Amino acid sequence: MVNSNNKWLKIGVFIAVLVLVNIAAQYFYTRIDFTKEQRYTLSDKSKTILKSAKSPISITVFLEGDLPAAFKRLRNSTKDLLTDYKAYAGTDIKVIFVDPIAGLSAAEQDTAINNLYEAGIEATTLNIKNDNGFAQKTIFPMAMIAADGKRFPVKLLQNLDVTGNYEENINNSIQNLEYLFTSGIQKVLSGEHPRIGFTEANGELSDLLLHDAIKSLSESYEVGRVNLDKIDKSGLDKLKVLFVTKPQKEFTEAQKYKINYFVMNGGRVVWSVDQVGAELDSLQGGEQLAFNRSLNLDDMLFMYGARINYNLVADANCAEIPLVMGGAQGQIQMAPWIYYPLLMPDSASYLVKNIDNVKSEFVSTVDTIGVKGITKKIILHSSGFNKVFNTPKMLSLQMVAEQPDPREYASVPHPVGVLLEGSFPSVFLNRGLPAGIDQAYTLPAKSKPTKMIVIGDGDIFKNQVSGRDGSAFPLGFDRYTQRNFGNKALLLNIADYLANDDNLIELRNKEVKIRLLDKAKLRAEKMQWQLINILAPLLLLISFAIFQHYYRKHKYTR
């Protein structure tokens, strides 16, 4: 009787503890992350933004239905992340997964796709390989965040290249999920969309050459062109970031005065400047002189703490260019071009951490100048096998045949992109108003704390253009080698870092390693593993039954 009472007491205590644990779990959320890269752990910045949320948030994810295996990973990772968001949020977060075209006829699907497109939800058509060849499938790797009557679309699939090889982008997309949802929630709750401008008054890159840069930034910001001759003080006050991309005409003092005013009031500037004039197209007819440009920016950059040198970097780690081999009727072959260096992101800077090499064209080195109150960080540099040529210099495509001598090109990496932060001195301190300025501008001796990036290449944010139909390729995609470089990631990181004071850029550096199966081995051993998965559990069950039979027989016949 005593043993029976103890037994029921233990059962009762166990049930009570179990009930208490479940009750406590409703009020206290915890999760143990055993992954090496902490893929299931939210950052402190995300937790802070979620806990400070007061308005209910609705998140509709359109990635649902019969999906390829790679997109199932993306969907499941999204579910896991949003589960954590619900647990840490200081408000109610409603998460819905839907397939917006499931069960619809072809005509109804077209109507639904058009309605979703108008709301910012874009469809993606996949060519899925199967045993019978290829099949097309329309999916929506998108989500919509809504709160306080405002909506913000989120693109879950990043950097889909024109070759249609989507699977290699899934891992990058999973790594970016936390940044996408956290920044999206912040934009919806705050209602802020910082303005970014690209200058256009001095022969900068055209809208077509900046098409993908502007389109990519427009997903999170208000983006447009800025004419420094026409914009006034009120227009500058509304800007957050100003991109100066490959100017070819000399800046007037009035234009520089407006940029200086913008910086003094805390504006952020990205200088992407070709200090040396050289174009590959001009080399098709023979030799070309790479000449020094006169942009009238040297004094301004020097005061801010940087100098773009009049030189060209030749690097053995370079991109390839198409050349006609064997005369007019010869074949087009790809050849390395040492004046198109593949720039290496500095891993010590979280601004460019985890991005691929960045393609550049005729790049110059950048030096930093000692300016009080300004900190400098290198973000881009050449490889350790480079050679710097002073300009002017004669260039020719015949140089392609010259193999770089490793002994001559062995060198230290040279900086070509720097980040400047702090309070910048005014370039126009104690100077009169330049001609063309007819408004009263207030210029302090020092700027508000702000940031600036100086890159010695004007083509780094330029997309290629199709010679067939004039359409723009994605930024960073090389149509000749079918390779994707890190130019777009660099652009987005820079914009996020300069436009957002919360430094959510750190969330972009989250690294998630996906251990993928070997597809070739999987196809070769498919039948073997199917048999193992079917027969092994049955054999284990039969073995256990035989063992149990003889064990009981042995136990009760003694």
C-alpha positions as CSV (number, residue, x, y, z in Angstrom):
1,M,0.0,0.0,0.0
2,V,2.9,2.4,0.9
3,N,4.6,1.6,-2.4
4,S,1.4,2.2,-4.3
5,N,0.9,5.6,-2.6
6,N,4.5,6.6,-3.4
7,K,3.9,5.6,-7.0
8,W,0.8,7.8,-7.4
9,L,2.5,10.7,-5.5
10,K,5.4,10.6,-8.0
11,I,3.0,10.6,-10.9
12,G,1.1,13.5,-9.4
13,V,4.3,15.5,-8.8
14,F,5.4,14.9,-12.4
15,I,2.0,16.0,-13.9
16,A,2.1,19.1,-11.7
17,V,5.6,20.0,-12.8
18,L,4.6,19.5,-16.4
19,V,1.6,21.7,-16.0
20,L,3.7,24.5,-14.3
21,V,6.3,24.3,-17.1
22,N,3.6,24.7,-19.8
23,I,2.0,27.7,-17.9
24,A,5.5,29.3,-17.5
25,A,6.2,28.8,-21.2
26,Q,3.3,31.1,-22.0
27,Y,4.9,34.0,-20.3
28,F,8.6,33.3,-20.7
29,Y,10.1,32.5,-24.1
30,T,13.5,30.8,-24.4
31,R,15.3,29.0,-27.2
32,I,18.6,27.2,-27.2
33,D,20.5,27.6,-30.5
34,F,23.0,24.8,-31.1
35,T,24.0,26.0,-34.6
36,K,27.5,27.2,-35.0
37,E,26.5,30.4,-36.8
38,Q,23.6,31.0,-34.4
39,R,21.1,31.1,-37.3
40,Y,18.1,30.9,-35.0
41,T,19.1,33.7,-32.7
42,L,17.7,37.2,-33.2
43,S,20.1,40.1,-32.9
44,D,19.7,42.6,-30.1
45,K,18.7,45.3,-32.7
46,S,15.8,43.2,-33.9
47,K,14.7,42.5,-30.4
48,T,14.8,46.2,-29.5
49,I,12.7,47.2,-32.5
50,L,10.2,44.4,-31.9
51,K,9.8,45.2,-28.2
52,S,9.3,48.9,-28.8
53,A,6.4,48.2,-31.3
54,K,3.1,49.4,-30.1
55,S,0.7,48.9,-33.0
56,P,-0.4,45.4,-34.2
57,I,1.5,44.1,-37.1
58,S,0.3,41.9,-39.9
59,I,2.7,39.9,-42.1
60,T,1.4,38.0,-45.1
61,V,3.9,35.7,-46.8
62,F,3.0,34.6,-50.3
63,L,5.6,31.8,-50.5
64,E,3.3,28.8,-50.0
65,G,2.0,25.8,-52.0
66,D,3.8,23.2,-54.0
67,L,7.3,24.6,-54.0
68,P,10.7,23.4,-55.2
69,A,13.0,22.1,-52.4
70,A,15.1,25.2,-52.4
71,F,12.1,27.5,-51.9
72,K,10.8,25.2,-49.2
73,R,14.0,25.9,-47.3
74,L,13.4,29.7,-47.8
75,R,9.7,29.3,-46.6
76,N,10.7,27.2,-43.6
77,S,13.4,29.7,-42.6
78,T,10.9,32.5,-42.9
79,K,8.5,30.6,-40.6
80,D,11.2,30.0,-38.0
81,L,12.2,33.7,-38.0
82,L,8.7,35.1,-37.8
83,T,8.0,32.7,-34.9
84,D,10.8,34.3,-33.0
85,Y,9.4,37.8,-34.0
86,K,6.0,36.9,-32.5
87,A,7.7,35.8,-29.3
88,Y,9.8,38.9,-28.8
89,A,7.4,41.6,-30.0
90,G,5.8,44.0,-27.7
91,T,2.6,43.9,-29.7
92,D,0.5,41.3,-31.5
93,I,2.1,40.0,-34.8
94,K,-0.2,38.1,-37.1
95,V,1.6,35.9,-39.6
96,I,-0.3,34.3,-42.6
97,F,1.2,32.1,-45.3
98,V,-0.9,32.0,-48.5
99,D,-0.6,30.9,-52.1
100,P,-2.4,33.7,-53.9
101,I,-3.1,31.8,-57.1
102,A,-4.0,28.4,-55.7
103,G,-7.3,27.0,-57.2
104,L,-7.7,29.9,-59.7
105,S,-8.4,29.6,-63.4
106,A,-5.8,30.9,-65.9
107,A,-7.8,34.2,-66.4
108,E,-8.3,34.6,-62.6
109,Q,-4.6,34.0,-62.1
110,D,-3.7,36.8,-64.5
111,T,-6.0,39.2,-62.7
112,A,-4.6,38.2,-59.3
113,I,-1.0,38.6,-60.5
114,N,-1.8,42.1,-61.9
115,N,-3.5,43.2,-58.7
116,L,-0.6,41.9,-56.6
117,Y,1.9,43.6,-58.9
118,E,0.2,47.0,-58.3
119,A,0.5,46.4,-54.6
120,G,4.3,45.7,-54.9
121,I,4.1,41.9,-54.9
122,E,6.0,40.6,-57.9
123,A,5.8,37.1,-59.3
124,T,8.8,35.0,-60.3
125,T,8.7,32.4,-63.0
126,L,11.0,29.4,-62.5
127,N,12.3,26.8,-64.9
128,I,12.3,23.7,-62.8
129,K,14.2,20.7,-64.0
130,N,12.6,17.3,-63.6
131,D,12.9,13.8,-65.1
132,N,10.9,14.9,-68.2
133,G,12.9,18.1,-68.9
134,F,11.8,21.6,-67.7
135,A,8.6,22.9,-66.3
136,Q,7.6,26.5,-65.6
137,K,6.1,27.5,-62.3
138,T,5.0,30.9,-61.0
139,I,5.7,31.6,-57.3
140,F,5.7,34.7,-55.2
141,P,8.8,35.0,-53.0
142,M,7.4,38.1,-51.3
143,A,5.8,39.2,-48.1
144,M,3.7,42.2,-47.1
145,I,4.1,44.0,-43.8
146,A,1.2,46.1,-42.7
147,A,0.7,48.3,-39.6
148,D,-1.1,51.6,-38.8
149,G,-2.7,51.6,-42.3
150,K,0.7,51.5,-44.0
151,R,2.1,48.6,-46.0
152,F,5.6,47.7,-47.1
153,P,6.5,44.8,-49.5
154,V,9.5,42.6,-48.7
155,K,11.3,40.7,-51.4
156,L,12.5,37.4,-49.9
157,L,14.5,36.2,-52.9
158,Q,17.5,38.3,-53.4
159,N,19.6,38.8,-56.6
160,L,17.9,36.4,-59.0
161,D,20.3,36.4,-62.0
162,V,19.3,36.4,-65.6
163,T,20.5,32.8,-66.1
164,G,17.6,31.6,-64.0
165,N,19.9,29.6,-61.7
166,Y,18.0,30.5,-58.5
167,E,19.2,27.8,-56.1
168,E,22.5,29.4,-55.4
169,N,20.7,32.6,-54.3
170,I,18.6,30.8,-51.7
171,N,21.4,30.8,-49.1
172,N,22.0,34.5,-49.5
173,S,18.3,35.1,-49.2
174,I,18.1,33.2,-46.0
175,Q,21.0,35.2,-44.6
176,N,19.2,38.4,-45.4
177,L,15.8,37.5,-43.9
178,E,16.3,39.1,-40.5
179,Y,17.5,42.4,-42.1
180,L,14.6,42.5,-44.6
181,F,11.9,41.9,-42.0
182,T,13.4,44.1,-39.2
183,S,14.0,47.0,-41.5
184,G,10.6,46.5,-43.1
185,I,8.9,46.6,-39.8
186,Q,10.8,49.7,-38.8
187,K,9.8,51.5,-42.0
188,V,6.2,50.6,-41.5
189,L,6.1,51.7,-37.9
190,S,8.1,54.9,-38.4
191,G,6.6,55.8,-41.8
192,E,10.0,57.1,-42.9
193,H,11.5,56.6,-46.4
194,P,14.8,58.5,-46.6
195,R,15.5,60.3,-49.9
196,I,18.5,59.3,-52.0
197,G,19.7,61.4,-54.9
198,F,22.0,60.8,-57.8
199,T,23.6,63.9,-59.3
200,E,23.2,64.6,-63.0
201,A,24.5,68.1,-63.8
202,N,28.1,67.2,-64.6
203,G,28.0,64.4,-67.1
204,E,27.3,61.6,-64.6
205,L,26.1,58.2,-65.5
206,S,22.7,58.2,-67.4
207,D,19.4,56.8,-66.1
208,L,19.9,53.7,-68.2
209,L,23.4,53.0,-66.8
210,L,22.1,53.6,-63.3
211,H,18.8,51.8,-63.9
212,D,19.3,48.8,-61.6
213,A,20.9,50.9,-58.9
214,I,18.0,53.2,-58.8
215,K,15.4,50.4,-59.1
216,S,17.1,48.4,-56.3
217,L,17.2,51.3,-53.9
218,S,13.6,52.3,-54.8
219,E,12.4,49.2,-53.0
220,S,13.3,50.9,-49.6
221,Y,13.9,54.5,-50.4
222,E,12.7,57.5,-52.4
223,V,15.3,57.8,-55.2
224,G,15.7,60.3,-57.9
225,R,18.2,62.5,-59.9
226,V,19.5,65.8,-58.4
227,N,20.6,68.7,-60.6
228,L,23.0,70.7,-58.5
229,D,22.4,73.8,-60.7
230,K,18.7,73.8,-60.0
231,I,18.2,72.3,-56.5
232,D,17.7,74.8,-53.8
233,K,18.2,74.8,-50.0
234,S,14.8,73.3,-49.2
235,G,15.5,70.4,-51.7
236,L,18.9,69.7,-50.1
237,D,17.3,69.7,-46.7
238,K,15.0,66.8,-47.7
239,L,17.9,64.6,-48.9
240,K,19.5,62.0,-46.8
241,V,22.2,60.6,-49.1
242,L,23.8,62.0,-52.3
243,F,25.6,59.9,-54.8
244,V,28.1,61.5,-57.2
245,T,28.7,58.9,-59.8
246,K,31.3,59.3,-62.5
247,P,31.1,63.1,-63.2
248,Q,33.0,64.1,-66.4
249,K,32.6,67.9,-66.3
250,E,34.2,70.3,-63.9
251,F,32.2,71.3,-60.8
252,T,31.4,74.9,-60.4
253,E,32.0,76.7,-57.0
254,A,28.3,77.1,-56.7
255,Q,27.7,73.3,-57.0
256,K,30.5,72.6,-54.5
257,Y,28.9,75.2,-52.2
258,K,25.6,73.3,-52.2
259,I,27.3,70.0,-51.6
260,N,29.3,71.5,-48.7
261,Y,26.0,72.9,-47.2
262,F,24.5,69.4,-47.5
263,V,27.4,67.9,-45.6
264,M,27.5,70.6,-42.9
265,N,23.8,69.8,-42.1
266,G,24.6,66.1,-41.7
267,G,24.0,64.9,-45.2
268,R,25.9,61.8,-46.4
269,V,27.8,61.7,-49.7
270,V,29.1,58.9,-51.8
271,W,31.9,60.0,-54.1
272,S,32.3,57.4,-57.0
273,V,34.7,59.3,-59.2
274,D,36.9,58.5,-62.1
275,Q,40.0,60.7,-61.6
276,V,41.4,59.3,-64.9
277,G,39.5,59.3,-68.2
278,A,39.7,55.9,-69.9
279,E,37.0,53.9,-71.7
280,L,37.3,50.3,-73.1
281,D,35.2,51.2,-76.1
282,S,37.7,53.8,-77.2
283,L,40.4,51.2,-77.3
284,Q,38.7,49.2,-80.1
285,G,40.2,51.5,-82.7
286,G,43.7,51.3,-81.4
287,E,45.6,53.1,-78.6
288,Q,44.1,55.6,-76.2
289,L,45.6,58.1,-73.8
290,A,44.4,57.7,-70.3
291,F,44.2,61.3,-69.2
292,N,43.8,63.1,-65.9
293,R,40.3,64.7,-65.5
294,S,39.9,68.2,-64.2
295,L,36.8,68.0,-61.9
296,N,37.6,70.7,-59.4
297,L,37.0,68.4,-56.5
298,D,40.5,67.8,-55.2
299,D,40.4,70.7,-52.7
300,M,37.0,69.6,-51.3
301,L,37.9,66.0,-50.9
302,F,41.3,67.0,-49.3
303,M,39.5,69.1,-46.7
304,Y,37.2,66.2,-45.9
305,G,40.1,63.8,-45.5
306,A,40.6,61.9,-48.7
307,R,42.4,62.1,-52.0
308,I,41.7,60.2,-55.2
309,N,45.1,59.9,-56.9
310,Y,45.9,60.4,-60.6
311,N,46.9,56.8,-61.4
312,L,45.5,53.5,-62.6
313,V,45.6,50.2,-60.7
314,A,46.6,47.1,-62.8
315,D,45.7,43.9,-60.9
316,A,46.3,40.3,-61.8
317,N,43.0,39.5,-60.0
318,C,40.8,41.0,-62.7
319,A,37.7,40.6,-64.8
320,E,37.6,39.3,-68.4
321,I,36.7,41.3,-71.5
322,P,35.5,40.0,-74.9
323,L,38.1,40.2,-77.7
324,V,37.9,39.2,-81.4
325,M,40.7,36.7,-82.0
326,G,42.0,36.0,-85.6
327,G,40.9,39.0,-87.5
328,A,37.6,40.3,-88.6
329,Q,36.1,36.9,-89.0
330,G,37.7,35.5,-85.9
331,Q,35.9,34.2,-82.8
332,I,35.1,36.2,-79.7
333,Q,37.2,35.0,-76.7
334,M,37.4,36.1,-73.2
335,A,40.7,37.5,-71.9
336,P,41.7,38.9,-68.6
337,W,42.1,42.7,-68.5
338,I,44.3,44.0,-65.7
339,Y,42.7,47.4,-65.7
340,Y,39.4,45.9,-64.6
341,P,40.5,44.9,-61.0
342,L,38.2,42.7,-58.9
343,L,38.2,44.8,-55.7
344,M,38.4,42.9,-52.4
345,P,36.1,44.0,-49.5
346,D,38.0,44.6,-46.3
347,S,36.7,41.9,-43.9
348,A,37.4,44.0,-40.9
349,S,34.6,46.4,-41.9
350,Y,31.1,45.2,-41.3
351,L,30.0,47.6,-44.0
352,V,31.3,45.2,-46.7
353,K,31.7,42.0,-44.7
354,N,30.5,38.8,-46.5
355,I,30.1,40.4,-50.0
356,D,31.7,39.0,-53.1
357,N,34.5,40.7,-55.0
358,V,33.5,44.0,-56.6
359,K,34.1,44.6,-60.3
360,S,35.7,47.9,-61.2
361,E,36.9,49.6,-64.4
362,F,40.0,51.8,-64.6
363,V,40.2,52.4,-60.9
364,S,42.5,54.8,-59.0
365,T,43.9,54.5,-55.5
366,V,42.5,56.6,-52.6
367,D,44.6,58.1,-49.8
368,T,43.4,59.4,-46.5
369,I,44.4,62.8,-45.1
370,G,44.9,63.5,-41.4
371,V,41.9,65.7,-40.5
372,K,41.0,66.3,-36.9
373,G,37.8,64.7,-35.8
374,I,37.5,62.3,-38.8
375,T,38.0,58.6,-38.6
376,K,38.9,56.6,-41.7
377,K,38.3,53.0,-42.5
378,I,39.3,51.2,-45.7
379,I,36.4,49.3,-47.2
380,L,37.8,48.3,-50.6
381,H,41.3,47.5,-51.8
382,S,43.2,45.8,-54.6
383,S,44.7,42.3,-54.3
384,G,48.3,41.7,-53.3
385,F,49.3,41.3,-56.9
386,N,49.0,44.7,-58.4
387,K,50.9,47.5,-60.0
388,V,50.1,51.2,-59.9
389,F,50.8,53.3,-63.0
390,N,50.9,57.1,-62.9
391,T,48.9,58.9,-65.6
392,P,48.7,60.1,-68.3
393,K,49.4,56.7,-69.8
394,M,48.9,55.2,-73.2
395,L,46.7,52.1,-73.2
396,S,46.1,49.5,-75.9
397,L,44.2,46.2,-76.2
398,Q,47.5,44.6,-77.2
399,M,48.4,44.6,-73.5
400,V,46.0,41.7,-73.2
401,A,48.7,39.4,-74.6
402,E,51.2,40.5,-72.0
403,Q,51.2,38.1,-69.1
404,P,51.8,39.9,-65.8
405,D,55.1,39.0,-64.2
406,P,54.3,37.8,-60.7
407,R,57.5,39.3,-59.4
408,E,56.6,42.7,-60.8
409,Y,53.0,42.6,-59.6
410,A,53.8,41.3,-56.1
411,S,52.8,44.3,-53.9
412,V,50.8,45.3,-50.9
413,P,47.0,45.8,-51.4
414,H,46.2,49.4,-52.2
415,P,43.0,51.1,-50.9
416,V,40.5,52.2,-53.5
417,G,37.5,52.9,-51.2
418,V,37.4,54.5,-47.8
419,L,34.7,55.4,-45.2
420,L,35.0,58.7,-43.5
421,E,33.1,59.5,-40.3
422,G,32.9,62.4,-38.0
423,S,32.4,66.2,-38.1
424,F,33.8,67.6,-41.3
425,P,35.3,71.1,-41.7
426,S,33.6,73.5,-44.0
427,V,35.3,74.0,-47.3
428,F,33.8,77.5,-47.6
429,L,34.5,78.8,-44.1
430,N,35.4,82.5,-44.2
431,R,34.8,82.6,-47.9
432,G,32.4,84.7,-49.9
433,L,29.3,83.4,-51.7
434,P,30.3,82.0,-55.1
435,A,28.5,83.2,-58.2
436,G,25.1,81.5,-58.7
437,I,24.2,81.3,-55.0
438,D,21.3,83.7,-54.4
439,Q,19.9,82.2,-51.1
440,A,21.0,82.6,-47.6
441,Y,22.8,79.4,-46.4
442,T,24.0,78.9,-42.9
443,L,27.4,77.3,-42.8
444,P,29.0,76.3,-39.5
445,A,32.7,75.8,-39.1
446,K,32.1,72.1,-38.5
447,S,29.4,69.7,-39.8
448,K,27.0,67.7,-37.7
449,P,28.3,64.2,-37.2
450,T,27.9,62.5,-40.5
451,K,29.5,59.9,-42.9
452,M,31.1,59.9,-46.3
453,I,32.4,57.3,-48.7
454,V,35.1,57.9,-51.4
455,I,35.7,55.4,-54.1
456,G,38.3,55.8,-56.9
457,D,36.0,54.3,-59.6
458,G,33.1,55.9,-61.3
459,D,31.7,52.7,-62.9
460,I,31.3,50.7,-59.7
461,F,27.5,51.3,-59.6
462,K,27.0,51.1,-63.4
463,N,25.0,48.2,-64.9
464,Q,25.7,46.7,-68.3
465,V,23.2,47.3,-71.1
466,S,22.0,44.7,-73.7
467,G,23.2,45.4,-77.2
468,R,20.1,43.6,-78.6
469,D,17.2,45.5,-77.0
470,G,18.8,48.2,-74.9
471,S,17.6,46.7,-71.6
472,A,19.6,47.0,-68.4
473,F,21.2,44.0,-66.8
474,P,21.3,43.6,-63.0
475,L,24.0,45.6,-61.3
476,G,27.1,43.4,-60.8
477,F,26.1,40.9,-63.5
478,D,28.6,40.5,-66.3
479,R,26.8,39.5,-69.5
480,Y,30.0,38.2,-71.1
481,T,31.1,35.8,-68.4
482,Q,27.6,35.2,-66.8
483,R,29.1,36.0,-63.4
484,N,27.6,38.0,-60.5
485,F,29.9,40.3,-58.6
486,G,29.3,42.1,-55.3
487,N,28.5,45.5,-56.8
488,K,24.8,45.4,-55.9
489,A,25.4,44.2,-52.4
490,L,28.0,47.0,-51.9
491,L,25.4,49.6,-53.1
492,L,22.7,48.3,-50.8
493,N,25.0,48.1,-47.8
494,I,26.3,51.6,-48.4
495,A,22.7,53.0,-48.7
496,D,21.5,51.2,-45.6
497,Y,24.5,52.3,-43.6
498,L,24.3,55.9,-44.6
499,A,20.5,56.3,-44.7
500,N,19.7,54.5,-41.4
501,D,21.0,55.8,-38.1
502,D,20.1,52.5,-36.4
503,N,23.0,50.7,-38.3
504,L,20.8,47.8,-39.3
505,I,23.5,47.0,-41.8
506,E,24.9,44.7,-39.1
507,L,22.0,42.3,-39.8
508,R,23.2,41.9,-43.4
509,N,26.4,40.3,-42.1
510,K,24.6,37.3,-40.6
511,E,26.1,34.2,-42.1
512,V,24.0,31.0,-42.5
513,K,25.8,27.9,-43.9
514,I,23.5,25.5,-45.7
515,R,24.8,22.0,-45.8
516,L,23.4,20.8,-49.2
517,L,23.2,17.3,-50.4
518,D,25.4,16.1,-53.3
519,K,22.9,16.0,-56.1
520,A,25.0,13.8,-58.4
521,K,25.6,11.3,-55.6
522,L,21.9,11.4,-54.6
523,R,20.8,10.4,-58.1
524,A,23.4,7.6,-58.3
525,E,22.5,6.2,-54.9
526,K,18.8,7.0,-54.9
527,M,17.6,3.4,-54.9
528,Q,20.1,2.3,-52.3
529,W,19.0,5.0,-49.8
530,Q,15.3,4.4,-50.5
531,L,15.8,0.7,-49.6
532,I,17.7,1.6,-46.5
533,N,15.0,4.0,-45.3
534,I,12.3,1.4,-45.9
535,L,14.0,-1.8,-44.7
536,A,16.2,-0.5,-41.8
537,P,13.2,0.4,-39.5
538,L,11.5,-2.9,-40.3
539,L,14.6,-4.9,-39.5
540,L,15.1,-3.0,-36.3
541,L,11.5,-3.6,-35.3
542,I,11.8,-7.3,-36.1
543,S,15.1,-7.6,-34.2
544,F,13.6,-5.9,-31.1
545,A,10.6,-8.3,-31.2
546,I,12.9,-11.3,-31.4
547,F,15.1,-10.0,-28.6
548,Q,12.0,-9.3,-26.4
549,H,10.6,-12.7,-27.1
550,Y,13.7,-14.6,-26.0
551,Y,14.3,-12.2,-23.1
552,R,10.9,-12.9,-21.7
553,K,11.2,-16.6,-22.3
554,H,14.6,-16.6,-20.5
555,K,13.3,-14.5,-17.6
556,Y,10.2,-16.5,-16.8
557,T,11.4,-20.0,-17.4
558,R,14.2,-19.8,-14.8
